């Protein structure tokens, strides 16, 4: 199946290895991803709207390349490592019980975002809005918070 330059709506993807695939110029609307591997995929101009990721592995992704007008997702029990979430509006996003390792959230709007029960080892959050953000029952190791507004 080709994922680049394609549209997907209300679909469920289970146990799929998307490693090194391209999602360029694609749309994922109201989709569910379960137990999928997203390693080193291209997200250039990708629309991810109202999508859920459960038990997925997301490594080395640059979410700031996504279409910034169409980005809304939630993560549950996922491994997110070496991902870049900077310069995005991620209000009300949920990262529930996730391992968020070595990720960057620079100049990111994280208002009302939830990192509950997540491990944020070596994750950097700087110059970001953390108003009403929840870190309840989270592990924060080497989390850098600079000039939060």
ChimeraX attribute file (.defattr): number of C-alpha atoms within 10 A of each C-alpha:
attribute: neighborCount
match mode: 1-to-1
recipient: residues
	/A:1	4
	/A:2	8
	/A:3	16
	/A:4	17
	/A:5	13
	/A:6	14
	/A:7	14
	/A:8	14
	/A:9	13
	/A:10	12
	/A:11	13
	/A:12	13
	/A:13	14
	/A:14	14
	/A:15	12
	/A:16	13
	/A:17	15
	/A:18	16
	/A:19	16
	/A:20	12
	/A:21	16
	/A:22	18
	/A:23	23
	/A:24	20
	/A:25	18
	/A:26	21
	/A:27	23
	/A:28	22
	/A:29	21
	/A:30	17
	/A:31	19
	/A:32	19
	/A:33	19
	/A:34	18
	/A:35	17
	/A:36	20
	/A:37	21
	/A:38	20
	/A:39	19
	/A:40	18
	/A:41	19
	/A:42	22
	/A:43	22
	/A:44	18
	/A:45	20
	/A:46	26
	/A:47	24
	/A:48	24
	/A:49	19
	/A:50	17
	/A:51	21
	/A:52	20
	/A:53	21
	/A:54	19
	/A:55	18
	/A:56	24
	/A:57	20
	/A:58	22
	/A:59	20
	/A:60	17
	/A:61	20
	/A:62	19
	/A:63	21
	/A:64	21
	/A:65	19
	/A:66	23
	/A:67	20
	/A:68	17
	/A:69	12
	/A:70	16
	/A:71	21
	/A:72	20
	/A:73	20
	/A:74	20
	/A:75	21
	/A:76	18
	/A:77	18
	/A:78	23
	/A:79	20
	/A:80	24
	/A:81	22
	/A:82	18
	/A:83	22
	/A:84	21
	/A:85	22
	/A:86	22
	/A:87	17
	/A:88	22
	/A:89	20
	/A:90	22
	/A:91	18
	/A:92	17
	/A:93	20
	/A:94	20
	/A:95	25
	/A:96	20
	/A:97	20
	/A:98	23
	/A:99	22
	/A:100	24
	/A:101	20
	/A:102	18
	/A:103	23
	/A:104	22
	/A:105	23
	/A:106	19
	/A:107	19
	/A:108	21
	/A:109	22
	/A:110	22
	/A:111	18
	/A:112	17
	/A:113	21
	/A:114	23
	/A:115	24
	/A:116	18
	/A:117	18
	/A:118	24
	/A:119	22
	/A:120	24
	/A:121	17
	/A:122	18
	/A:123	22
	/A:124	19
	/A:125	24
	/A:126	20
	/A:127	18
	/A:128	22
	/A:129	22
	/A:130	20
	/A:131	14
	/A:132	12
	/A:133	17
	/A:134	18
	/A:135	18
	/A:136	11
	/A:137	12
	/A:138	18
	/A:139	17
	/A:140	15
	/A:141	13
	/A:142	12
	/A:143	16
	/A:144	14
	/A:145	15
	/A:146	12
	/A:147	10
	/A:148	12
	/A:149	11
